Amino acid sequence: MRHYKIIFFSFIVYILVCFTTYFSMCEYSKEISSSCFECSYQRDVLLFSLFISIIFSFLFFLLKRILKKKIHVIIIFIISFALLIFYNIYGIFCDRVSSWSSFTLESELINVFYNSYLYITISSILIFAYLRQFRL
């Protein structure tokens, strides 16, 4: 039964990462990727999200083994969840928008934050509710 919970948790994380990344950068979905001219926006989102989700799943179970209190695990996981999703969205923004233009680092971060803060907040609240509700 425990393996099903791990698989389900990883699937939930993957869906939330895909949701957050896709809707944060969907206004740039028609832009051409600078690293792969033939790659679609959906492909980039799915592949980047898969990589980030694998990291999250390992991170969560590593934190569970290291930290004793469940609330500490949840808080550290939510913070790292938000930061890594932000980094994921930043990567897509740099690949599709800022590499074709002259953005400063500050303007890149502001644009990514402006486009993603709502979706990152929603995903973080959902993952927090899931982790508080279920025992893994």
C-alpha positions in Angstrom: 0.0 0.0 0.0 2.9 2.4 0.8 4.2 2.2 -2.8 0.9 3.3 -4.2 1.0 6.3 -2.0 4.5 7.2 -3.2 3.4 6.8 -6.8 0.2 8.8 -6.2 2.2 11.6 -4.4 4.7 11.8 -7.3 1.8 12.0 -9.8 0.2 14.8 -7.8 3.4 16.7 -7.7 3.9 16.2 -11.5 0.4 17.5 -12.2 0.9 20.5 -10.0 4.2 21.4 -11.6 2.8 21.0 -15.1 -0.2 23.1 -14.2 1.9 25.8 -12.7 4.5 26.0 -15.4 2.0 25.7 -18.3 -0.4 28.4 -17.1 2.4 30.8 -15.9 4.0 30.9 -19.3 1.1 30.2 -21.6 1.1 33.7 -23.0 4.6 32.9 -24.5 3.5 29.5 -25.9 3.7 30.7 -29.5 7.3 32.0 -29.1 10.1 29.9 -30.6 12.4 28.2 -28.3 16.0 29.4 -28.6 17.5 26.0 -27.7 15.3 23.9 -30.0 13.5 25.5 -33.0 11.2 22.5 -33.5 10.2 21.9 -29.9 6.7 22.7 -28.9 5.7 24.6 -25.7 3.8 21.5 -24.4 6.9 19.3 -24.8 9.1 21.7 -23.0 6.6 22.0 -20.1 6.1 18.3 -19.8 9.8 17.5 -19.9 11.0 20.2 -17.6 8.1 19.4 -15.2 9.0 15.7 -15.2 12.6 16.5 -14.2 11.5 18.8 -11.4 8.9 16.3 -10.2 11.5 13.6 -9.8 13.7 16.0 -7.8 10.7 16.9 -5.6 9.7 13.2 -4.9 13.3 12.3 -3.8 13.6 15.5 -1.8 10.4 14.9 0.1 11.3 11.3 1.1 14.8 12.4 1.9 13.5 15.1 4.2 11.1 12.6 5.8 14.0 10.4 6.8 16.2 13.3 8.1 13.7 15.5 9.9 11.5 14.1 12.7 8.6 16.6 12.8 6.1 16.4 10.0 5.5 20.1 10.0 9.2 20.8 9.4 9.2 18.5 6.4 6.1 20.1 5.0 7.5 23.7 5.4 10.9 22.9 3.9 9.2 21.0 1.1 6.8 23.8 0.3 9.6 26.4 0.2 11.7 24.2 -2.1 8.6 23.4 -4.2 7.9 27.1 -4.8 11.6 27.9 -5.5 12.2 25.0 -7.9 8.9 25.7 -9.8 10.0 29.4 -10.0 13.3 28.2 -11.4 11.5 25.9 -13.9 9.3 28.8 -15.1 12.4 31.1 -15.3 14.1 28.6 -17.5 11.2 28.5 -19.9 11.0 32.3 -19.9 14.7 32.6 -20.7 14.5 30.0 -23.4 11.4 31.5 -25.1 11.4 35.2 -24.4 14.5 36.8 -22.9 17.0 35.0 -25.1 15.5 36.8 -28.2 15.6 40.2 -26.5 17.6 42.3 -24.2 16.4 41.6 -20.6 18.3 42.3 -17.5 18.3 39.7 -14.8 16.1 42.0 -12.7 13.5 42.4 -15.4 13.5 38.6 -16.1 12.8 37.9 -12.5 10.1 40.5 -12.3 8.4 39.2 -15.4 8.6 35.6 -14.2 7.3 36.6 -10.7 4.5 38.6 -12.2 3.4 35.8 -14.4 3.7 33.0 -11.9 3.0 34.1 -8.3 -0.7 33.3 -8.4 -0.1 29.8 -9.9 2.8 29.0 -7.5 0.7 30.1 -4.6 -2.3 27.9 -5.6 -0.1 24.9 -6.2 1.7 25.4 -2.9 -1.6 25.6 -1.0 -2.8 22.5 -2.7 0.3 20.5 -2.0 0.3 21.8 1.6 -3.3 20.6 2.0 -2.5 17.2 0.5 0.5 16.7 2.8 -1.4 17.8 5.9 -4.3 15.5 5.0 -2.5 12.2 4.2 0.2 10.2 5.9 3.0 9.2 3.6 
